[in-house]
C-alpha cells in the first residue's frame, strides 16, 4: 500500500438499512478520522460487479486509483480520494 494512505474496505450495510445514507456517513467519518491521523489519501477496493458500492464511492468523489503498484491481480477495482487538510 502506498505511503500516507489509509484503506477503507468491507463496508457492508444490511439490505433493509440501505438507501438511508448509512454507508455514506460511515465512509465520510472514516475519511475524517484518517485525515486527523495524518493520512493524505484513502484507498478502497470493490468487487467487480458491485454496482451499489461503485456508485457510493463515485457519489463521494472517489476516483479510480491510478497508482496501483501495490495491487495484486484480483477481482477488485481500486478507488482513491485525496484528503484535504
Beta strands, then each sheet from edge to edge (+ up, - down):
strand 1: 5-8
strand 2: 41-47
strand 3: 63-64
strand 4: 76-82
sheet 1: 1+ 2+ 4- 3+
end
